[in-house]
Amino acid sequence: MPFGIGTTELVIILVIALLIFGPSRLAGIGSSLGKAIRDFRKSVKEEDNDEPAKTS
C-alpha cells in the first residue's frame, strides 16, 4: 500500500471519516475529490499535447 498504510489502518481511517462527516457528506466529498482529480489529469494531459514536438 502507498505510504506504508496497511488495510487495517485504511479501514480505521475510513470509519473515523464516516463518523465525523456522515455518509451523505462523505459521498459529496468523494465526488468532489474525484472531479478534482479528473480535471487535474485532463489539464496535465492537455499541457503535454500543447508542447511542440522536439526534433534533434
N, C-alpha and C positions, 0 to 999 in steps of 0.2 A: 504494500500500500504506500502511497505517497506520503512523505513527511514522517514516516515511521509510525503512522497511525494504524492500529490493527482493527479488526472487525468489531471487537468488543468496545473499544473506545469510540468508534464511529457510531455504534448503536446508542451508547450513553449520551453522546453529544446530540444526536437526533431526538432522543427522548426529552432531554432538557430543553431543546429549542421548541419542541412541541408543547411542553408545559408552559414555557414563557410566552410564546406568541399565539398559541391556539391553532387549531387545524385550518381554519379559513384564512387567517392572516399568513400562516406559513405557506399555504398554497400560493397566495399572491406574491410573497417574497420570492418563492421558487420560480414563478412565472416571470417576474421582473428580472431576476438574475439570468435566466435562460435567454431572454430577449437581449439583454445587455451583452452576453457572450456572443450571440449570433451576430449582433451589429458590429461588435469588435472584430470578429473573424472576417466579416464581409468587408469592413474598411481596410483591414490589413491585406486581404486578397486583391482588392481594387487598387491599393497603393502599389502592390507588386506588379500589376498589369500596366500601370501608368509609367513605369520606369522604361526608358528607351533601351533597346537591345544593345548590348556591348559587343563590339567587334574588335578583334585583335589584328 
